[in-house]
Amino acid sequence: MPAIEVNGLSKRFGATLAVDDLSFSVEAGKIVGFLGPNGAGKTTTLRALLGLIRPTAGTTTIEGRPYADLDDPTGTVGAVLDGGMFHPGRSGHNHLRSIALAAGVATERVDELLELVSLGDAANRRAGGYSLGMRQRLGLAAALLGDPRVLVLDEPANGLDPQGIRWLRDFLRSLAAEGRAILVSSHVLSEVAQTVDEVVVIHRGRSIEQAPIGELLAGRGGGVRVAGPDAGRLADLLRADGAVVSDGHDGAIVIADRSGEQVGALIAANGIHISELASAGQTLEEVFFELTSDEQPETAGEEQAA
Amino acid sequence: MSGAIRSELVKLRTTRTFLGIVIATLGLIALLVGVIAAVAPFEPQETPGFDLVDTAGLAQPFALVLGLLAVSTEFRHGTITPTLLATPDRIRLMAAKLAAYGAAGLILGIVAYGLAALLMSVILPLRDISSELPFGDAVELVAGGVVCIALLTAIGVGFGAVVRNQVGAIIGGLAWMFMVEPLLTAIPTVGRWVEDYGLGGAISGVTGSGFGGEPAVGQVVGGLLLLAYAVLFAIAGALLMRRRDISA
């Protein structure tokens, strides 16, 4: 049984079909990136999964049951969603305490989590004065109160500085290593590319791809950039082999559908002189862009509905 | 269930808004009772105790506002999301809010009437004016007043869940109490009915202190009428909550 299963989910807000027959699943121990441009229906999907939004059609289950039917929701799934989630006049400690009481979680756990997300010193200050990073961490602490087996995070990297994103990445990795299933949404692929095992790409409310991140790249371009005096000769050899090669800046070439190892072997076998071989960092981003840029994304989706 | 109620009580106590409402309520009552008891020109044979304690009824609109904030504040700040994640059963959540806020209203009412009674019984004797208040009258006055304040808080909870927008809920609630009902009373027949059995009529009944003469309903009927309003709004609020998409 998957930790998270979304089956034929549709949600209509007035004239807008925010989510359209969407299906995907998340297995325990995996981090799945839920990707799509703003307005693609990510937030609506996550809120439906958590019982906050009534689907127009389809079902969403966590460990086989709808959210509302879970015996111990807080101990099963934790969520960080967009949009405040706390009262600016209430301290972080009191915010977590109110949730812990409703969830039947021991209040000692509140202090434990505040320490875990490095908010111990700010615990008794009004949360309205917290920085963006502190707010995100307060949200994470709330999500982890019940020590849940499943985590759902909506754009957790939003507004975080590079250190914050790195902290988040390591944190999510350690949580997944403990066997938790994590579904993390983002509209910026690079934020989550290094964190996730798999991606679900949605656009205009429909799933257009669910694949391990490696496979997503494989079919569309290993993305290897080669520069050097013999780059032109290498390009000819690769083209003769049927590879997709394009010319980059300064005489460099970019091979879309070969791995670094494959290109390296060819270089060694032919005694080609190069100065640089690197995986093109942009390529993953380009794949994402290609998948989601058939038209301008509809702005009347989740953002306006929210 | 008790966890959800305790959670609501923590949420209620841990914002400045709550503290502000309590201080404003008690401050206003203390000021009015204190000043009237200290300087009003009473005749020596008068017994103004009843009217002075009755001043605690000023807590009524504050109690309504307190209740109106229960749900509307959660929507305003988006805390409704973590609240519903911890308590997904929305009917249960509304029941917990009603219990917590009803209790808070009850305590606010007891403190308000206690404060008015205390000030009255301390200040009047200093002026050699009788602070006498027959026991039976006192029980009726305080019991009715406290029940009224608790039920108004509960009515606010239901009304706030129906309206949801914080400013709209507060303006709507107070306007209904102080403007809409008084205006409706100008209409023939219907107006009479509103005056006797509307929110104002029910409050007059349960507290036994109507503005324009004797209330049309007695204390028990007035209390039951208020309870009926509270139940009606609670059901409407809970049903609407259950249907609502929580998008922020």
Interface residues (C-beta under 8 A of the other chain):
Chain A: F13 T43 T44 R47 L50 G51 L52 I53 R54 Y67 A68 L70 P73 T74 A79 L81 D82 G83 G84 M85 F86 H87 P88 G89 R90 S91 N94 R97 S98 I99 L101 A102 A103 G104 A142 E302 A305 A306
Chain B: G3 A4 R6 S7 V10 K11 T14 T15 R16 T17 T73 H77 G78 T79 T81 P82 T83 L84 L85 A86 T87 P88 D89 R243 D245 I246 S247 A248
